[in-house]
């Protein structure tokens, strides 16, 4: 067995770094931890992990979350293809889900209703990022 101790980071491929950076920073409130000094249009930068592939890395509650700007402009996320289905970020409470729902609405981000999944002891709020990546906020039920 490989003895993992947790999830270290997640990186998403995006079509438009400026738009995605603004979404994760301004709408979700993630803090930028590091940003590539290189131009993502430069193929050498886009393929260099030391230059973050031309992207940005956020710090969110102890987790690193990166964006890599290498997708074709017209590409869109598809949760029914092999790979990622969705990402879920934990928030402390259902009240935080309600606050997030208001924040998403004020930013013009389409979102679902808060759904309680009592059998799992959680409530969720679903929405998508600018590339259509399915996201979710999850809170423990009281």
N, C-alpha and C positions, 0 to 999 in steps of 0.2 A: 504494500500500500504506500502511496505517496502521502506523507503526513502534512497536509496543508494546514495553515493556521488562520485562514480567512481570505477574503477577497481583497487584493491589493489595489487594483484600479480597473476602470472601464474606459475604453476609448471608442467613440463613435466616428464613423466616416460621414462627413457632411458635404453638401454641395456649395454652400456659401458661408465661409467662416465668419464674416462680419455679422450676418443675420443670426447665425447660430450662437455666436459669442454674446450678442445682445440679448437673445432669448434666455440663455442660461444664467447670465449675469444680472440682467435687469428685471426679468420676469420671475425667475426662480430664486434669485438672490445669491447664487453661488459666487464665491470669491476666487479671483484669478490668482493661482499659485505660481504659474510660470507661463511665459509666452515666447514663441519662437521669434528670434530677431530676423530670421530669414524670410524671404518672399516665397509664399507657397506656390507661386507660378514657376519657380525655379525647380526643375526636375531633381537637382542634387539635394535641395532642401526637402522636397516632398518624399524623398526616400531615406532621409537621415534621422534615425531615432534621437540622436544627440541634439538635433534642431527641432525636436518634437514634430517632425514631418511637416513643419510649417504651421503648426496648430497652436492650441492653447490648452493648458491644464488648469482645472479648477480644484479647489479644496472645498469639500462639503462634508462637514461633521466627521472629520477623520478619514474620509475617503477621497482618493484622487479620481477625477473624472475628466477625460480629455476629448478634444475634438480634432479630427484629422481632415483637412480640406482637400481631399483627392477625388471625390465623386464627380461624375459628369453633371453639369448644370441641370439637366432635365431628369436626373435619376430620382426615384422615390423609394422609400422604405416599403418592404412587403413582409408582414409578419407571418405569412404562410409559405415562405421559402425557408430553406435550411438556414439556420443561424438564429439570430436574436428574435424573440417573440415580443418582449417588452422589458423595460427597466422599472423597478419600483423603489422609490426612496421613502424611508421611514420618517414620519413626523411624530411628535410626542403624543398628540391627542386628537380626538374627533373635532374639537374646537379649532385646532390648527388646520384640519381639513376644510372646515367652513371658511376660515380666513383665507386659505389658499384658493378656494373656489371663487371668492370675491375678487382676489388679486388677479386670477386668471381672466375672469370676466371683464374686469376693468382694463386689462391689457388686450382685450379682443381675442383671447385664446378660447376656442371651442373646448368644452369639457363635458364630461358626463355628470350624473348626479352622484352624491355620496351613497355608496352601497354598503350595507352592513352584511358581513359574512360571518354570522354568529358561530357557525360550526368551526371556523378557523380563529375566532376571537379578534377579528380585525374589521376595519371599515376601509374602503378604498375610494379614490377619486381618480378617474382616468382622463387623459388628454394626450395630445401629440405635440412633438416639437416641429420646427419649421420644415424639416424633411419628412415628416410623417412618422417618425419613430414613436411607437406607442410608449407612453410614460404613465406612471401611476404613483400616487402618494398613498401610503398605507399607515394607518394609525391603529393602536390597540383599542379594543372596545373596553369601556369601563367595567 
